[in-house]
Amino acid sequence: MSSLIPSGSASGTGSMSLVAPVTNSNRTVTLPDADGIIMVSSAMPAFSAYASSGTSLTSNTATKLLFDTELFDTNNNFASSRFTPTVAGYYQISGGFLAGLLTSSNNSCSIYKNGSVNLQGSGCGVVSGYIRCNVSGLVYLNGSTDYVELYGLQSSGASVTTFFSQDSLWFNGSLVRSA
């Protein structure tokens, strides 16, 4: 049989508890056969932000979308419309925008990593003169220098300002698995 041998700072005063289930059922916890950090909810960066004002999208120019309201930012990694996590791993990143009164055919919403397109949304379209674009995918971030931002593009021939609210200009992400 294996044993559980806690180790750590000799000067620490915290404690570790292993608590049995409150039922008569047995439970099994299997740890990976690897060294590293086992992630728990408090160590998993996540954020969700939206805009309280619109971003002006110049025609045929990829424009960084701006977010000034955080719903949550569990590890203080979101600032200046940019997510720069301090834990290396694979992140589910999503975002989108809604803009009005367009007759544009070239529209996109993209996740930029370190200043370049990493993921580009598909299915952007114009419905009743309004465009809705979304993008979502997994992105590896190194936990030190990598960052992601959300960009929008439209080609109506004129500048258009996005709508703003939790459901019309939004950006979020969460650690799925550490590296």
Residue pairs with C-beta under 8 A, 6 or more apart in sequence:
4 18
6 16
21 27
31 38
36 178
37 43
37 178
39 87
39 175
39 177
39 178
42 74
43 87
44 74
44 87
44 174
44 175
45 74
45 75
45 77
45 85
45 86
45 87
45 91
45 174
45 175
46 72
46 73
46 74
46 75
46 172
46 173
46 174
46 175
47 70
47 72
47 73
47 74
47 77
47 78
47 83
47 171
47 172
47 173
47 174
48 70
48 71
48 72
48 73
48 170
48 171
48 172
49 67
49 68
49 69
49 70
49 71
49 73
49 78
49 81
49 170
49 171
49 172
50 67
50 69
50 71
50 164
50 165
50 166
50 169
50 170
50 171
51 65
51 66
51 67
51 68
51 69
51 162
51 164
51 165
51 169
51 170
52 68
52 69
52 164
53 66
53 68
53 164
54 161
54 162
54 163
54 164
54 169
55 63
55 64
55 65
55 66
55 97
55 152
55 161
55 162
55 169
56 63
56 159
56 160
56 161
56 162
57 63
57 99
57 152
57 153
57 154
57 159
57 160
57 161
57 162
58 159
59 104
59 154
59 155
59 156
59 157
59 158
59 159
59 160
60 106
60 153
60 155
61 153
62 110
62 117
62 151
62 152
62 153
63 151
63 152
63 153
64 81
64 112
64 149
64 150
64 151
65 81
65 95
65 97
65 149
65 150
65 151
65 152
65 162
65 169
65 171
66 81
67 81
67 150
67 169
67 170
67 171
68 81
70 78
71 166
71 172
75 85
75 86
75 87
77 83
77 84
77 85
77 86
81 149
81 150
81 171
82 147
82 148
82 149
83 91
83 93
83 147
83 148
83 149
83 171
83 173
84 145
84 146
84 147
85 91
85 141
85 143
85 146
85 175
86 143
86 144
87 143
87 175
87 178
88 141
88 142
88 143
88 144
88 178
88 179
89 140
89 141
89 143
89 175
89 176
89 177
89 178
89 179
90 138
90 139
90 140
90 175
90 176
90 177
90 179
91 138
91 139
91 140
91 141
91 148
91 173
91 174
91 175
91 176
92 136
92 137
92 138
92 173
92 174
92 176
93 111
93 119
93 136
93 137
93 138
93 139
93 148
93 172
93 173
94 134
94 135
94 136
94 137
94 171
94 172
94 173
95 109
95 111
95 134
95 135
95 136
95 150
95 170
95 171
95 172
96 109
96 121
96 132
96 133
96 134
96 135
96 169
96 170
97 109
97 132
97 133
97 150
97 152
97 162
97 163
97 168
97 169
97 170
98 130
98 131
98 132
98 162
98 163
98 167
98 168
98 169
99 130
99 131
99 152
99 154
99 160
99 161
99 162
99 163
100 129
100 130
100 131
100 160
100 163
101 129
101 130
101 160
102 126
102 129
102 130
102 131
102 154
102 156
102 160
103 126
103 129
103 156
104 126
104 131
104 154
104 155
104 156
104 157
104 160
105 126
105 155
106 153
106 154
106 155
107 124
107 125
107 126
107 131
107 133
107 153
107 154
107 155
108 120
108 121
108 124
108 133
108 135
108 152
108 153
109 120
109 121
109 124
109 133
109 134
109 135
109 150
109 151
109 152
109 153
110 117
110 118
110 119
110 120
110 121
110 135
110 150
110 151
110 152
110 153
111 117
111 118
111 119
111 120
111 135
111 137
111 139
111 148
111 149
111 150
111 151
112 118
112 148
112 149
112 150
112 151
113 139
113 141
113 146
113 147
113 148
114 145
114 146
114 147
117 151
118 139
118 148
119 135
119 136
119 137
119 139
120 135
121 133
121 134
121 135
121 136
123 134
124 131
124 132
124 133
124 134
125 131
125 132
131 154
133 152
135 150
138 176
139 148
139 173
140 146
140 179
141 147
141 148
142 179
143 179
148 173
150 171
152 162
154 160
162 168
162 169
163 169
